[in-house]
Amino acid sequence: MREIPGVRSTHVAAAEGRLHVYRAGEAGSPVLLLSGAGVDNARLSWRHLIPVLARSHQVMALDWPKQGLSRPWAGRVTHERMLRCVHEVLDDAGFERAHLVGLSQGGALALATAIESPGRVDRLVALAPAGIISFPPVVHQLLWLVATLPLLNTTLPTRLLRTREQIAAFARRALFAGPVDDFDEIVDEIVEEVRVAGAGSSDWQNGSIGFLRMRVDLRPRLHEITAPTLFIQGDRDIGVKLKHTLAAARRVPGARVEVLEGNGHWSNRQSPERVNALIAGFLADDRDGRAGDR
């Protein structure tokens, strides 16, 4: 699989295993990139963004536990454990604070970190974030049932994505809403992730939904976020609907929203040049220069 130029692999020791972190860039304010769930990993999400940000930032891209090269990992990975991962990576690198950029599951953890630990977050970018959606009765209970049964959340999805053709069809339907220049390479990377870890939902996804209500619902506390915040959202995303992200952004004081027409859930891979420019420009507007204070 093609490597990302100028990127090195590092690891952060933890009781349950090792967190794998890609690092790039030698100077500038630190940025921590947080990928999505399921068949995602740091290389899949941030292949195109890392080299762009590394020109003027110290970049870290985390493979969540049980994802990418953060394997093996013992035990379930709860919301609280995921939040600790963010702190462990920053502490290991010696950064008191950093910019956070998160996609989907990673967007939820970026928002949650800004709520729970505002002193560690300088600027925040959330792409189609999870943790801001609820479902009507019956639909919610069906989703809870899926989340509680490994047959439905692990075994069946993996069997449905056994071949490269099945994975390509899934990517076109669930992740994108238009042409992607490096689509074949993306499929190859998803095939590799599925081969190693299967195609099931993450522990965080399964644990975020309770029988009666969402266990992870950030909406009531979004108004507490003080970091300058940018939301990026594809208007044809079937996983996180545009209306949900717009409603969440209205709760964050001073938040900015960029809607990408004709984009699906992985706008960072469907339209990397546009997304990279939006993120790089937003992070460059660091007027107080506090990011990375050690």
KEKOL-231086 format. One line per field, with one value per residue (C-alpha): residue number from 1; residue in three letters; y, x, z. Coordinates in Angstrom, 2 decimals. Each point is the difference from the previous one (the first is absolute). Layout:
i: [NUM / ...]
aa: [ALA / ...]
Y: [Y / ...]
X: [X / ...]
Z: [Z / ...]
***
This chain:
i: [1 / 2 / 3 / 4 / 5 / 6 / 7 / 8 / 9 / 10 / 11 / 12 / 13 / 14 / 15 / 16 / 17 / 18 / 19 / 20 / 21 / 22 / 23 / 24 / 25 / 26 / 27 / 28 / 29 / 30 / 31 / 32 / 33 / 34 / 35 / 36 / 37 / 38 / 39 / 40 / 41 / 42 / 43 / 44 / 45 / 46 / 47 / 48 / 49 / 50 / 51 / 52 / 53 / 54 / 55 / 56 / 57 / 58 / 59 / 60 / 61 / 62 / 63 / 64 / 65 / 66 / 67 / 68 / 69 / 70 / 71 / 72 / 73 / 74 / 75 / 76 / 77 / 78 / 79 / 80 / 81 / 82 / 83 / 84 / 85 / 86 / 87 / 88 / 89 / 90 / 91 / 92 / 93 / 94 / 95 / 96 / 97 / 98 / 99 / 100 / 101 / 102 / 103 / 104 / 105 / 106 / 107 / 108 / 109 / 110 / 111 / 112 / 113 / 114 / 115 / 116 / 117 / 118 / 119 / 120 / 121 / 122 / 123 / 124 / 125 / 126 / 127 / 128 / 129 / 130 / 131 / 132 / 133 / 134 / 135 / 136 / 137 / 138 / 139 / 140 / 141 / 142 / 143 / 144 / 145 / 146 / 147 / 148 / 149 / 150 / 151 / 152 / 153 / 154 / 155 / 156 / 157 / 158 / 159 / 160 / 161 / 162 / 163 / 164 / 165 / 166 / 167 / 168 / 169 / 170 / 171 / 172 / 173 / 174 / 175 / 176 / 177 / 178 / 179 / 180 / 181 / 182 / 183 / 184 / 185 / 186 / 187 / 188 / 189 / 190 / 191 / 192 / 193 / 194 / 195 / 196 / 197 / 198 / 199 / 200 / 201 / 202 / 203 / 204 / 205 / 206 / 207 / 208 / 209 / 210 / 211 / 212 / 213 / 214 / 215 / 216 / 217 / 218 / 219 / 220 / 221 / 222 / 223 / 224 / 225 / 226 / 227 / 228 / 229 / 230 / 231 / 232 / 233 / 234 / 235 / 236 / 237 / 238 / 239 / 240 / 241 / 242 / 243 / 244 / 245 / 246 / 247 / 248 / 249 / 250 / 251 / 252 / 253 / 254 / 255 / 256 / 257 / 258 / 259 / 260 / 261 / 262 / 263 / 264 / 265 / 266 / 267 / 268 / 269 / 270 / 271 / 272 / 273 / 274 / 275 / 276 / 277 / 278 / 279 / 280 / 281 / 282 / 283 / 284 / 285 / 286 / 287 / 288 / 289 / 290 / 291 / 292 / 293 / 294]
aa: [MET / ARG / GLU / ILE / PRO / GLY / VAL / ARG / SER / THR / HIS / VAL / ALA / ALA / ALA / GLU / GLY / ARG / LEU / HIS / VAL / TYR / ARG / ALA / GLY / GLU / ALA / GLY / SER / PRO / VAL / LEU / LEU / LEU / SER / GLY / ALA / GLY / VAL / ASP / ASN / ALA / ARG / LEU / SER / TRP / ARG / HIS / LEU / ILE / PRO / VAL / LEU / ALA / ARG / SER / HIS / GLN / VAL / MET / ALA / LEU / ASP / TRP / PRO / LYS / GLN / GLY / LEU / SER / ARG / PRO / TRP / ALA / GLY / ARG / VAL / THR / HIS / GLU / ARG / MET / LEU / ARG / CYS / VAL / HIS / GLU / VAL / LEU / ASP / ASP / ALA / GLY / PHE / GLU / ARG / ALA / HIS / LEU / VAL / GLY / LEU / SER / GLN / GLY / GLY / ALA / LEU / ALA / LEU / ALA / THR / ALA / ILE / GLU / SER / PRO / GLY / ARG / VAL / ASP / ARG / LEU / VAL / ALA / LEU / ALA / PRO / ALA / GLY / ILE / ILE / SER / PHE / PRO / PRO / VAL / VAL / HIS / GLN / LEU / LEU / TRP / LEU / VAL / ALA / THR / LEU / PRO / LEU / LEU / ASN / THR / THR / LEU / PRO / THR / ARG / LEU / LEU / ARG / THR / ARG / GLU / GLN / ILE / ALA / ALA / PHE / ALA / ARG / ARG / ALA / LEU / PHE / ALA / GLY / PRO / VAL / ASP / ASP / PHE / ASP / GLU / ILE / VAL / ASP / GLU / ILE / VAL / GLU / GLU / VAL / ARG / VAL / ALA / GLY / ALA / GLY / SER / SER / ASP / TRP / GLN / ASN / GLY / SER / ILE / GLY / PHE / LEU / ARG / MET / ARG / VAL / ASP / LEU / ARG / PRO / ARG / LEU / HIS / GLU / ILE / THR / ALA / PRO / THR / LEU / PHE / ILE / GLN / GLY / ASP / ARG / ASP / ILE / GLY / VAL / LYS / LEU / LYS / HIS / THR / LEU / ALA / ALA / ALA / ARG / ARG / VAL / PRO / GLY / ALA / ARG / VAL / GLU / VAL / LEU / GLU / GLY / ASN / GLY / HIS / TRP / SER / ASN / ARG / GLN / SER / PRO / GLU / ARG / VAL / ASN / ALA / LEU / ILE / ALA / GLY / PHE / LEU / ALA / ASP / ASP / ARG / ASP / GLY / ARG / ALA / GLY / ASP / ARG]
Y: [0.00 / 3.40 / 1.84 / 3.68 / 2.04 / 1.56 / -1.93 / -2.13 / -2.56 / 0.34 / -1.80 / 1.03 / -2.69 / -0.72 / -2.68 / -1.63 / 0.14 / 2.56 / 3.03 / 0.54 / 3.61 / 1.34 / 3.12 / 2.59 / 3.57 / 1.50 / 3.47 / 1.97 / -0.59 / -3.64 / -1.62 / -3.31 / -1.75 / -2.40 / -2.43 / -1.63 / -3.43 / -3.29 / -0.60 / 3.28 / 0.67 / 2.93 / -0.71 / -0.36 / 3.21 / 2.27 / -1.20 / 3.26 / 2.38 / -0.99 / 1.23 / 3.30 / 0.77 / -1.22 / 3.00 / 2.29 / -2.24 / -2.91 / -2.63 / -3.10 / -2.44 / -2.62 / -3.53 / -0.60 / -3.21 / -3.12 / 2.08 / 0.29 / -0.84 / 0.44 / -3.76 / -2.19 / 1.77 / -1.61 / 0.77 / 2.17 / 3.60 / 2.24 / 3.68 / 0.86 / -2.18 / 1.69 / 3.41 / -1.20 / -1.02 / 3.63 / 1.07 / -2.83 / 0.95 / 3.69 / -0.81 / -2.38 / 2.67 / 2.61 / 2.29 / 1.76 / 0.95 / -0.58 / 0.53 / -2.95 / -1.19 / -2.86 / -1.92 / -1.72 / -1.98 / 2.11 / 3.14 / -1.06 / -0.61 / 3.35 / 1.79 / -1.96 / 0.86 / 3.68 / -0.29 / -2.03 / 1.45 / 3.45 / 0.88 / -2.66 / 1.13 / 3.04 / -0.21 / -2.71 / -1.47 / -2.54 / -1.76 / -1.65 / -0.65 / -2.79 / 0.54 / 2.60 / -2.27 / -1.69 / -2.38 / -0.44 / -2.81 / -3.45 / 1.06 / 0.76 / -3.38 / -1.81 / 1.78 / -0.90 / -3.64 / 0.08 / 1.61 / -2.68 / -3.10 / -0.89 / -2.02 / 3.22 / 2.52 / -2.13 / -3.35 / 1.05 / 3.21 / -1.90 / -2.70 / 2.66 / 1.57 / -3.10 / 0.95 / 3.05 / 0.54 / 0.03 / 2.46 / 2.28 / -0.01 / 0.81 / 2.90 / 1.52 / -0.32 / 0.89 / 2.16 / 2.04 / 1.87 / 0.55 / -0.78 / -0.53 / 0.32 / -2.72 / -2.25 / -3.23 / 0.77 / 0.74 / -3.35 / -1.74 / 1.62 / -0.96 / -3.58 / -0.08 / 1.33 / -2.46 / -2.90 / 0.72 / 1.27 / -0.87 / 2.52 / 0.35 / 3.15 / 1.29 / -0.46 / 3.74 / -0.23 / -2.98 / 1.57 / 3.40 / -1.19 / -1.12 / -1.72 / 3.17 / 2.81 / 0.75 / -0.45 / 2.40 / 3.11 / 3.11 / 2.44 / 1.18 / 1.09 / 1.35 / 3.54 / -0.53 / -0.18 / 3.04 / -1.00 / 1.54 / -2.73 / -0.93 / -2.58 / -1.59 / -1.94 / -1.66 / 0.82 / -3.57 / -1.81 / -2.91 / -0.79 / 3.45 / 2.10 / 3.63 / 1.13 / -1.60 / 1.71 / 3.37 / -0.35 / -0.98 / 2.92 / 2.43 / -1.14 / 0.73 / 3.69 / 1.65 / -3.26 / 0.12 / -2.54 / -0.99 / -2.07 / -1.92 / -0.57 / -3.44 / -1.53 / -2.97 / -1.10 / -0.13 / 3.48 / -0.10 / -2.76 / 1.01 / 3.64 / 0.05 / 3.18 / 2.03 / -1.53 / 0.33 / 3.69 / 0.65 / -1.70 / 1.46 / 3.50 / -0.31 / -1.30 / 2.68 / 2.64 / -0.64 / 3.56 / -0.51 / -2.48 / -2.10 / -3.41 / -2.33 / 1.76 / -2.52]
X: [0.00 / 1.39 / 1.48 / -0.56 / 3.13 / 1.77 / -1.99 / 1.48 / -1.69 / 0.14 / -1.68 / -1.39 / 0.03 / -3.26 / -1.13 / -2.23 / 2.45 / 1.83 / -1.53 / 1.41 / 0.52 / 1.23 / 2.13 / 1.19 / 1.25 / 2.76 / -1.27 / -3.15 / -3.01 / -1.01 / -3.01 / -1.58 / -2.07 / -2.74 / -1.47 / -3.40 / -1.29 / -0.62 / 2.26 / 1.87 / 3.48 / 2.42 / 1.61 / -3.35 / -1.45 / 3.02 / 2.25 / -0.45 / -0.24 / 3.13 / 2.56 / -1.89 / -0.13 / 3.57 / 1.32 / -0.88 / -1.08 / 1.15 / -2.53 / -1.15 / -2.56 / -1.32 / -1.08 / -2.76 / 0.32 / -0.76 / 0.40 / 2.89 / 3.23 / -1.39 / -0.28 / -0.20 / -2.09 / -1.48 / -3.54 / -2.84 / 0.70 / -2.59 / -0.66 / 1.99 / 2.91 / 0.01 / 0.18 / 3.00 / 1.68 / -0.04 / 1.70 / 2.54 / 1.10 / 0.34 / 1.83 / 2.39 / 0.87 / 0.45 / -2.80 / -2.20 / -2.50 / -0.58 / -2.39 / -2.39 / -1.38 / -2.49 / -2.15 / -3.27 / 0.91 / 3.15 / -2.11 / -2.05 / 3.15 / 1.44 / -3.18 / -0.10 / 3.62 / -0.73 / -2.91 / 1.74 / 3.53 / -0.21 / 3.52 / 1.43 / -1.75 / 1.00 / -2.00 / -2.48 / -1.14 / -2.86 / -0.80 / -3.45 / 0.29 / -1.74 / -1.42 / -2.56 / -2.82 / -3.00 / -2.51 / -3.78 / -1.38 / 0.05 / 2.82 / 2.07 / -0.83 / 0.89 / 3.35 / 0.56 / -0.70 / 2.56 / 2.53 / -0.44 / 0.21 / 3.42 / -1.80 / -1.55 / 2.77 / 3.06 / -0.66 / -2.65 / 1.74 / 3.25 / -1.75 / -1.69 / 3.39 / 1.97 / 1.01 / 1.61 / -3.13 / -2.22 / 2.32 / 0.06 / -3.80 / -0.18 / 2.44 / -1.93 / -3.32 / 0.93 / 3.13 / -0.10 / -2.53 / 1.94 / 3.26 / 3.19 / 3.36 / 1.77 / -3.02 / 1.84 / 2.72 / -2.59 / -1.67 / 3.38 / 0.58 / -3.48 / 0.60 / 3.18 / -1.79 / -2.89 / 2.41 / 1.66 / -2.88 / -3.24 / -2.70 / -1.88 / -0.90 / 2.39 / -0.36 / -0.67 / -2.86 / -1.54 / 0.38 / -1.36 / -3.62 / -2.07 / -3.37 / -2.05 / 2.35 / 3.45 / 2.73 / 2.19 / -1.98 / 2.16 / -2.74 / -0.97 / 3.59 / 1.12 / -0.60 / 2.91 / 2.57 / 2.28 / 2.47 / -0.47 / -1.87 / -0.48 / -2.56 / 0.44 / -2.93 / -0.88 / -3.56 / -0.60 / 1.35 / -2.32 / 1.77 / -0.12 / -2.70 / 0.69 / -2.88 / 1.61 / 3.34 / -1.64 / -2.02 / 3.10 / 2.00 / -2.67 / 0.62 / 3.75 / 0.73 / 1.43 / 0.32 / 0.55 / -1.54 / 1.21 / -2.47 / 1.53 / -2.49 / -0.03 / 2.09 / -0.76 / 1.36 / 3.68 / 0.35 / 3.64 / 0.61 / -2.60 / 1.12 / 3.41 / 1.34 / -3.00 / -0.18 / 3.75 / -0.11 / -2.91 / 1.75 / 3.44 / -1.43 / -2.05 / 2.93 / 2.30 / -2.25 / 1.50 / 0.06 / 1.05 / 2.79 / -0.78 / -0.14 / 2.79 / 1.04 / 2.08]
Z: [0.00 / -0.97 / 2.97 / 0.82 / -0.82 / 2.96 / 2.59 / 2.76 / 2.24 / 3.78 / 2.86 / 3.37 / 2.69 / 1.82 / 2.42 / -2.64 / -2.90 / -2.12 / -1.67 / -3.46 / -1.06 / -3.35 / 0.42 / -2.51 / 0.02 / 2.10 / 0.93 / 0.64 / 2.20 / 0.61 / -1.67 / 1.02 / -2.67 / 1.14 / -2.52 / -0.20 / 1.02 / -1.75 / -2.98 / 0.47 / 1.37 / 0.19 / -3.37 / -1.74 / 1.42 / -0.14 / -2.83 / -1.93 / 2.96 / 1.93 / -2.59 / -0.42 / 3.72 / 0.59 / -1.93 / 2.90 / 2.90 / 2.11 / -1.04 / 1.88 / -1.43 / 2.41 / -0.79 / 2.52 / 2.08 / -2.08 / -3.19 / -2.42 / 1.78 / 3.54 / 0.38 / 1.98 / 2.64 / 3.12 / 1.14 / -1.23 / -1.01 / 1.64 / -0.61 / 3.11 / -1.15 / -3.39 / 1.67 / 2.01 / -3.25 / -1.11 / 3.24 / -0.16 / -3.51 / 0.89 / 3.24 / -1.73 / -2.56 / 2.71 / -1.16 / 2.52 / -2.71 / -3.70 / -2.87 / -0.37 / -3.34 / 0.11 / -2.47 / 1.01 / 3.14 / 0.20 / -0.33 / 3.01 / 2.05 / -1.08 / 1.08 / 3.26 / 0.77 / -0.58 / 2.45 / 2.71 / -0.30 / -1.60 / 1.08 / -2.32 / -3.19 / -2.02 / -3.23 / -0.92 / -3.32 / -0.06 / -3.28 / -0.01 / 3.73 / 1.85 / 3.47 / -1.14 / -1.21 / 1.60 / -1.54 / 0.31 / 2.18 / -1.57 / -2.34 / 3.09 / 1.56 / -3.23 / -0.09 / 3.65 / -0.83 / -2.80 / 2.32 / 2.66 / -2.23 / -1.50 / -2.67 / -1.32 / 0.65 / -0.86 / -1.63 / -2.53 / -1.19 / -0.49 / -2.04 / -2.14 / -0.78 / -0.92 / -3.54 / -1.53 / -2.12 / 3.10 / 1.73 / -3.05 / -0.14 / 3.72 / -0.38 / -2.91 / 1.84 / 3.58 / -0.13 / -3.20 / -2.11 / -3.18 / -1.83 / 2.01 / -1.73 / 2.01 / 0.53 / -0.86 / 2.51 / 2.69 / -0.67 / 0.27 / 3.39 / 1.23 / -1.17 / 2.08 / 3.11 / -0.40 / -0.50 / 3.34 / 2.16 / -1.76 / -0.92 / 3.25 / 1.88 / 2.65 / 3.75 / 0.21 / -2.51 / 1.76 / 3.42 / -0.99 / -0.23 / 2.98 / 0.00 / 0.54 / -1.01 / -1.36 / 2.58 / -1.96 / -0.86 / -0.05 / -1.00 / 3.51 / 0.64 / -3.37 / 1.27 / 2.43 / -2.80 / 0.04 / -2.70 / -3.46 / -1.88 / -3.65 / -1.14 / -3.45 / -1.41 / -3.30 / -1.06 / -1.22 / 3.05 / 0.86 / 3.29 / 1.60 / -1.60 / -0.79 / 2.23 / 3.04 / -0.49 / -0.65 / 3.21 / 1.97 / -1.39 / 1.14 / 3.58 / -0.10 / 0.61 / -3.11 / -1.94 / -3.75 / -2.41 / -3.45 / -2.05 / -2.89 / -2.79 / -1.57 / 2.79 / 2.20 / 3.37 / -0.94 / -1.45 / 1.09 / -2.57 / -2.59 / -0.22 / 1.71 / -1.58 / 1.10 / 3.47 / 0.52 / -0.95 / 2.39 / 2.92 / -0.68 / -0.34 / 3.19 / 2.04 / -1.39 / 1.53 / 3.44 / 1.21 / 3.60 / -0.72 / 3.07 / -1.69 / 1.01 / 3.20 / 1.87]
***
